[in-house]
Amino acid sequence: MSSQEASIQTIGAPVTETRADSLDMKRRLRAIFVGSVGNLVEWYDFYAYAAFSLYFAKAFFPDGDEVVQQLNAALLFAAGFLVRPLGGWLFGHLADRYGRRNALTLSVVMMCFGSLIIAVTPTYASIGLAAPVILGLARVLQGLSLGGEYGTSATYLSEVADEKNRGFYSSFQYVTLIGGQLCAILVLLLLQKVFLSTEEIRAWGWRVPFAFGAVLAVVAALMRSNLHETDAFKSSQAAVKKSSSIRMLLNYPRELLLVVGLTMGGTAAFYTYTTYMQKFLRLSVKLTDDQTTMVTAGSLVFAMMLQPIYGAISDRIGRKWLLIGFGVSGTLFTIPLLTTLQATHDAFSAFLLIAAAWMIVSGYTAINAVVKAELFPTSVRATGVGVPYALTVSIFGGTAESIALWFKSIGHESWFYWYLTGCIAVSLLVYLTMRDTKTMSAMDRHE
């Protein structure tokens, strides 16, 4: 080889490697974007129920007491969570056996059907008890879909991200998860301010967001059908013998219990400051409908901004310290924050207090997906993340709103503040004793 040829080869190699790295980065970013957009659509569809229940509860539950109507609507909201463990197992099994892409696509298709059913269901005045029954069935479909979405999308985003930035990239699951609720709130705001009167929203306008969500779900399904499969899944297919997903899952009892423990306080807090907060601002703080919508939307935007920041921090200092920070702060400040919030009647003060709460809760939300994904090997990761998470969310997350409204209905609203603090304190014990999954990760294990 001449000196000139050697020089060309030396120069060409770095250029080729740079181009390969650039193409790999583009592929990762596209996968994260498409996976996140689908996640946003799923959570928009699911949260549209919570955002618009103030308007449609009377159409399905004719009791004259507004708190009771909201409690009934919240119970159906909780019903969607009760089937999430089944969805976590079903879609986790599909993801671990047949691929992440196929499971992600199927879950958003199922969400489409659930939203479409809600959009066209007649009211109680038209078909009597059949109305809330059909509404409940639609929520079951949505719950199954969402039960599979969390574990599969957490697995997919964690696997397509590079090791050094895994916390940052996986935090976009909660960016889009919160973004889904924000989109539901923004649709409500547009209907309130631009297109419809309050009476029109109560009469028929509440159906619009569910029809819109069904259309978005179709678009998301088409986008997901073109996603590339993760390299980790392909490697596990070559390395692992086929077996029952439940039998394989039972080989990791410690990890399963860890998912339950680290989720308990975080999910209770998350659903307190998202789905329940809208009702809390309206029924307890006594803000107007417009103020409630604006404060809720503003706090969700703030929460979305925090997620990638906290995720990036976890890539530098580790996951454990952020979880401990959430556990300690949540245990100490939940009661003072909610007590002060209940006493205020000023919208801006309410926003500041909820923003302070999000600075605490984001220590959990930004990284909980990647922490769970890093606990399990590839062959059982989607099921291992999805099933125990969905079970815990069903018990402590989906019921948070119902428990809070029940305490309010019996005249002891402040008892819920103690309940939430207790949940966070239990999770804190888990955070203090668990390993830091950033430095002791199972992401490269394919058994």
N, C-alpha and C positions, 0 to 999 in steps of 0.2 A: 504494500500500500504506500502511495506517495505521501509526502508531507502535506500536499494540498488536499488530497482525499481525506487524510486523517483530520485535517483542520475542519473540513466541511462536515464530517461525521460528528466531530466534537460539538460544533455549533448547532447542527441539526437536532441532536438528541434532546437538549433542553427545550427547543422550540416545540418538538413533537410532544414532549411530556407536558408542556404548558397548555398546548391545545387540548390534550386529553383531559387534563385537570379542569380546563374551562368547560368542556363538554359535559364532564361528570357533574360539575357544579350546577350547570343549567338543567341537567336531568333531575338532580335532587330538588332544585328550587321549583321546577314545574310540578314534580310529584307532591311536594309539600303544599304548593298553592292549590292544586286540584283537590287533594285530600282535605285540605282545610275548607275550601269552598263548599264541598259536599257536607262537611261537618256543620258549617254555618246554616245551610239550608235545613238540615235535619233538626237542629236546635231551634231554628226560627219556627218551623212547623209545630214543634212540641210546645214552645213557649207562647205561641199565639193564643193558646187556650188560657194560660194564666193572664196574659195581658188583656184579653177581651172578656174574661169571666165577669167583670163588673157590669158588663152590658148584656150578656146573654144568659146569666144565671136565672133571671126571672122567667125567661122563656121556657126553661126546662124544669125549674123548681119554683112553683107558684106560691110558696109560703111568703107571707107578707113581711117577715122580719129580714132585713138586709143581711145581718150577720149570719143568720141561719142559711139564707140562700148562698152566701159565699162559703159557708162551711160545707154545704152539700156539694158545691162545685169543687171545693178543695178535696173532698173525699174521692171524687172521680179523678181528680188530678193525681191523688195518691194511688188510685187503682192502676194508673198507667205505670207506676213504679213497681207495683207488686209483681208484675210479669217480667220486669227487666232481668232478673236472674235467669229466667228461661231464655230470654233473648240473648243474654250474655253467653250462655252455654251453646245455644243453637248456632249463632253466628261465629262464636269463637271456634267451635268445632269445624265449621265450614272454612274459616280463615286458616286454621292450622292444618287442615287436611287438603283443601282445594285451592288455597291461595287467598291473600289479603284482598286483592282487587275484586274477585268475585263476591266475597262477603260484603265489601263496602258498597258495591253496586246494588246488590239485592236489598240491603238494609234501607237505602234511600228510596227504592221502588215501593217497599212496604209502607214507608212513611207517607208517600204520595197517596196511597189508597186511604190511609187513616184520615188525612186532611180533607180529602175529597168527600168522604162520608160525612164529616162534621159540617162541611159547607152546604150539603143538600138535605140534612136531616130536618124533618118537620118539627115544630114546637110541641110542647105539652098540650096547648090549646087545640091542636089539630089531631094528634094521635094518642094523647093521654100518656100513660106510663111507658109506652113503647119509645117515646122520645128520649128520656134519660137512659133507657136500656141501650138504644142504638148509639147514643153518645158514649156510653161506657164501653161498648164494643170497639168503637173507633179509637178510644184511648188505649185499649188493650193492644191494638195493632201498632199504635205509635210507641207504646211502651216496649213491645217486643223489638221494634226497629231500633229504638234508642239504646236498649240494653245491649244489642250487638254492636251498635255504632261506637260506643266509647272504647271498649277493649280492642276492637279491630283498628280503629283510627289511631289510638295511642300506640299500638304495636307498629302500624305502618309508618307513622311519622318518626318514631324512634329508630326504626330500622333504616329508613332512607337518609337520615341525618348523619353527618360525619361525627366521629367520636368527640372531637374537641368542642363542638357547638351543639351537642345533642339536647342540652337543657334549653338553649335558646330556641331551636327549631321546634321542639316538641311543645313549647309554651304556646305555640300558635293554635294548638287544639283548644285551649281555653280562651284565646283571643277570639276565635270564631265561635266558640260555644257561647261566650258572653255576647259576641256580635250578633248571634242568632236572636237572643232576647232583645238586644238593642234594635234590631231591624223590626221586630214585632212592635216595640214601643214607638218607633218612628212611623210605622204604618198607622198605628193608632193616632199619633199626633197629626199626621196628614189628613186622616179622616175627620178628626175633631176640628182642625183649624181651616181646612181648605175645601173639602168636598161635601161633608155631610153635617147635619145638625145632630145634637145629642139624641133627639127622638128618632131620627132616621137610623143612627147606629144601633140603638136598642131594638128597633123594629126589624131591620134586615141587614144593616151595614156590617154587623159583626161577622157575617158570612164571607165578606170580601177577602180578609187575610188568609182564610183557610183555602179558598179557591186559588189565590195567588201562590200560596205555599205549595199546592199540588203541582202547579205549572213549574215552579222553580225546582221541585224534586225531580221532575222528568229531565230537565236540563242537566242537573247534577248527575243523574244516572248515566246520561250519555257521555258526560265528561269523564266519569269514573271508569266507564267501560274501556277507555283508552289508556288507563294508567299502566305503567310497567310494574311487573312483579318485583318484590324486593330480592336482593341477592341473598340475604339471610334465609328467606323461605326456600329459595332454590337449593341452597346448600343443605338445609335440613331435610329436604325431600330425598336427597341422595344418601344421607347419613342415618336416617331414622326408620325403623320398622314400623308399619302401621299398627295401631293399637287403639283401644277405646280411649276417647278423650278424657272421660271421667277417671278411668283407671290410671292414666298417665298423670292426671292432675293430683290425685291422691298421693303421688310420690313426693309432693312438695307441701307437706302440712304446715311447716313453719312459715313458708312464704305466703300461703293462703291466709293464715292468721295475721300476718303482718299487714296484708292488704286491708283486712277488716279493721284492724286497730288504727292504722294511719289514716284511713278514710273517715272513720266515725265522726270525729269533731269537725273535720274540714267540710264534709258534705252538709252537715247540719248548719254550719255557718254560711256556706255558700247559698243554700236555698233560703236562708233567713234574709240575706241581703239582696236576693234576686226575686224569686217568685212571691215571697211573703211581703217584702218591703213595700210593694205597690199598695197592698191592702192596709198595711200598717200606717203608711202616710195618709191614706184616705180616711180610715176608720178611727185611728188612735191620735195621730198628729192633727187631724182635721184640716188637711190641706184641700184645696179645691181640685177638681179633676185635672184642670190644666197644670196647676202647680205640681200635682202628683206625677203627671207624665213628664214634665220638664226635669224635675229632681231625679226621677228614676233614670231617664235617658242620660242626663249629665253624669250621674254616678257610674253608669255602665261604661260610658266613654272613658272616664278616668280609670276604671278597672281594666279595660282593654289595654290602655297605655302601660299599665304596670306589669302586665304578664311577661312580655319579652325582656323587660329590664330585670325582673327577678330571675327569669330563666337564664339570662346571660351571667348574672351574679353566681348562680349555682354552678355554672361551668368553671368558675374561678375558685370559689371557696368550698364547693361541695353541696350536696342536697341536704344533708342532715342539719346544718346550721340554720337554714331557712325554715325547715320544719319546726325546729326547736323555737325559733323566734316567733312563729305563728302560735305555737302551743302556749308559750309563756305569756305573750301579749294578749292572746284571746282569753286565757284564764283570768288575767288581772283586769282587763278593761271592757269585757263584753257587758257586764251589768251596768257600770257607769255610763257607757256609750248609749245603750238602749234606754236607760232611765232618763238621761238628758234629752235624747231624741224625742221621747214621748212627751216631755214637758214643754218642748219648743213648739211654736206655731208659726215660725218664720221659715220660708222655703230655702233661703240661702244658708241659714244655720243648719237646717236639716241636711242639705247637700254636703256641707263641710263635715258633719258628723259621720255620714255614710262614707264619704271619701276616706276619713280616718279609719273606719272599719275595714275598708278595702285594702289599705296599706298593711293591715294585719293579715287578712284572709289570703292575700296574694302570695304570702309565704308558703301556703299550701297549694292553691290553685295552679300557680305557674309551673310547678314541677311534679305534681302528684302523678301525672301520666307517665313521665319518664322514669320516676322512681319505681313504679310498679312494673314497667316493661323491663327494667334492669334487674328485677328479682328473678325472672324466669328464663330458661333456655328457649330457643327459637321454636322447637317442636310443640310446645304447650303454652307459648307466650300469650296469644290472643285469648285463649280460654282462661289461663291463669290470671290475667288482668281483668277480663270481663266478668266472670262469674262472681268471685267474692266482692268485687267492687259493686256490681249491680245489686247483690244481696244487701250490702251495707247501706247503699243509697236508698233502697226500698224501705229499710227500717228507720233510718235516721235522716235521710234527705227528703224523700217524697212525703214523709209524714210531718215535717217541720211546720209547714203552713197549717195543717189540720190541728196539730197540737197547740200551736199558738192561738188559733181562732177559738179552740175549745176552752182554753184557759181564759180568754177574753169573754167568752159567752157566759162563764160562771163567775165572772167578776174578779179574777186573779191573774190578770195579764202578766204581771211581773214574775210569776212562777216560771214562765217560759224562759226568762232571762237566766234563771238559775239552772234550768234544764240544759240550755245551750252551753253554759259555762262548764257544766259537768261533763258533757260530751267532749269538749275540747280538752279538758283536764285529763280524761282517760287517754286520749290520743297522745298527749304530751308524754305520758309514761312510755308509750311505744317509741316515740321519737328519741327519747333519751337512751333507750337500750338497743335500738336497731343499728345495723352497720350503715355506713355511707355508701350508697349504691354507685356513686360516681367512681370511687376507687376500687370497689368490689362488685363489679358488674357481671351479669350473666349474658350480656348481649352477644358475645362471641361463642357461646356454647350452643351446639346444635343437637345435643342428645335428646 
